[in-house]
Amino acid sequence: MGRSIREASYIKSVTNDSLGTIRRVRRLKDKEEIMARLSQGASDTYVELLCFVACLGYARNASVPFESSAEAVPWRIFENRGKDSVVNLVAAVASEDFMIVGP
């Protein structure tokens, strides 16, 4: 049985008593400066940049594990921008487990 996308290393679920569980996409802390410069602080551009970096990393077979992360991006932002499918697709092909995105 495949694991849920919520268990992928770049997805972090945070529990908030008043809001329940909030899914967030982790970012590399040591790349924060360059990400901010490339996105110029715009949230639309930031989401696009994270999707691009995920696709580029997959295409180059360059997965980078990390322990510490900068402030995570709420999953709802990816959903609202229609980019959740990009993250799900990269997770499915990278893991070679298409059940990773759920039933």
Summary of the structure (lengths in Angstrom):
residues: 103
radius of gyration: 13.6
end to end distance: 10.2
largest distance: 41.0
contacts: 245
relative contact order: 0.21
helix: 51%
strand: 16%
